[in-house]
Amino acid sequence: MSLVEKTDLVPSTAKPSESTAPVMLKVLRDLFDRLHAEGIRYCHWKSNEHLGPSMDGGTDVDVLFDRRAIVPLTRILGQSNFKRFVVKPGRGYPGIEDYVGFDDATGTLTHLHVHYQLTLGEKFLKGHRLPWEERYLATRVLDARYGIYVADPHLELLVLITRAVMKLRARDVLMETFGKSYFAGGMRRELR
């Protein structure tokens, strides 16, 4: 599969109109437009149920990229008001880079996690890798609200369950006996 797939570009009709478009930081809109124009394969890969807060700067943006696109992606990020930063030793994860983008229009910062592999696990202990990057990129779907690619919902569900099982501990099983569901809060919302 080639790095640049001109047949995979987002058609202009796929983007929401200005009057009905949800809020999206201009720095992100410009980045995704550049990715589409240059045919860089990517997808927002997890927690797509709260894509809105990712796009308006309310939470991190987790995007999986084709590893073969490192060179053009680094150029695009540099030209799109994003700066790479290195996290404290012991806080980073394999196959993930951190970037901060500044949105001139609103003065908002956005934190972009650039994933080249699917690394999973508990916070600060992400020691598991799912070798499904190509499957994610091959089955991605266009989110009509934001005009960006997201994970296929079926695959995202499978990974959500996998992530939940990896975080499951004996205390969680014990809490179930007292009526406290393990699938609560954000996890339940994503599952639905």
N, C-alpha and C positions, 0 to 999 in steps of 0.2 A: 504494500500500500504506500503510495507516495505521501510525502510530507504536505504537499500543496494539492488540494483537490478542488479545482475551480468549479466542478459540478456540485460541490457541497456548500457553496456560498449561500448566505441567507438572502432570499428574495426580498426586494424592497417592500412587498406587500405583507411580509411576515411581521414587521414591526408595528406596534400599536400606534394609532394616530396621536398627535400631540394632545388633543382634548381628552382622550380616554387613557393615555399612558399613565401607569403607576409611577411613583417617584423613583428616580434612578439618578445617582450622582453622575454628573457630566464626565468626570474622570473615568468612571467605569463604562459609560456609554461609548466614549471615544476609544477606550481600550478594546471593547468587544467589536466595535466597528472595524478597527484595524485588524483584529484577528480574523474576522470574516473576509475582509478585503484581501488579506495575504494567504488565506486558506489554511490557517493554523488550526489543527484539530484540538478541541478542548471540550470539557463539559463541567458544569458545576456539579459536583459529585455526591454531596451528602447534605442532609437536612434541607432538602428542597421545599419542604412544607413551610419554611420561613425564609423563602427567597427574598421577600420584600425587605426585611431588615438588613439582609446582606447588601442589597442594591442601594439602600438609602444611607448606608454607613452605620447602621445600628449594631451590626455584628460582623464577624470575620467573613471573608469570601473564600470558600474552598473550591479551587478549580484544578482539575486534572488536565495535564497537557501531554501531548505526544512528546516523549523524550527526545525524539529526533528533531524537535523544533527548538531546542535550547538556544542556539545561536540567534535565529531571527526573533524569538520571543524576548531574549535579553535586550536586543536592540529596540523592539517595540515598547517594552516596559520603560526603558530609559527615555524614549521619545514621548512617552505618554504620561509624564508627571508622576512616575513611580520610582522609589528609591529602595534598593535592597538594604536590609539590615540583618546582622547576625545576632541571634539570640544568645543569652548567657550559656556558657558551657554546661552541658548536661540537660539543657532545655530544648534543644533541637531534635529533629527526627530525620532518619535517613530518607532521602528522596523528596524532601520538602524544603522549599526556600520561602523566606518571609520578605514581603515588600510592603511599603507604606505608600499610599497614593494621597495626593492633596487635591481636593476639589476646589478650584479657584472660585467657582460660582457661589459656593455656600460656605467655604472655609472649613469644610469637614474633612477629617482624615478617614481613610479606609485601610483596613489591614487585609492584604491579599496573601493567602497561602497558595503557593505554586507547588502543586503535587506532580511528581513524575512517576510515582508509584503509590499504590494503595497501602498505606501503613496504618495499622489499627491497634487498639489497646487502650488501657487506662491513661489518663492524663499523666504526662511525663514518663510513661512506661510503654510507649507504643512499640512493642517488639514483634509484632506479627505483620506479615505482608501477604496480601491476597494478589496473586499474579493475574489479575483480571483487567489490567489497564486497557488492553486492546479490545476486550469485550465491551467495556464501558464506552470507549470512543466509537466503536463500530455500531452500537445500538442507541447512541444518544438521541434525544429528541429535542425539537425546538420548542421552547416555552414562548407561547404567543404573547403573553403579557409583557415580557421584557426583551424579546427578540434575541435570547441567548440559548445556547445548548445546555441541557440538563441531563442527568442520568435517566435512563429508561426506568419508569416507576417499578417494574417487576424486579429489575436488578437492584435498584436502591432498597427495596423491601428486603430482599435476601441479605444484603450487606447490613441493613439495620438490625435484623435478627442476629446476624453473626456478631456484630459489635456488641449487642446486648448480652449475648451468651458469654462473650469474652470478659465482660465486666461483672458477671454474676459471681457472687461470693456466698459462702455458707450463711453469713448474717442475713442475706437477702432471702434465702430459703426459709430461715427461721422467722423472719418478719412476715412471710406469707402465712405461716401458721397462726399469726396474730391478726390476720386480716389486712395487712398492708401489702398491696399489690406491687410487685416488682416493676411492672409496666405502668408507671404513673408519670404524671407531669409531662415533660417534653418528649419522653420516649413514647408515651401513649398517644400524644398528639401526632408525632411522626408516623406511628404505626397506623393510625386512622387514615 
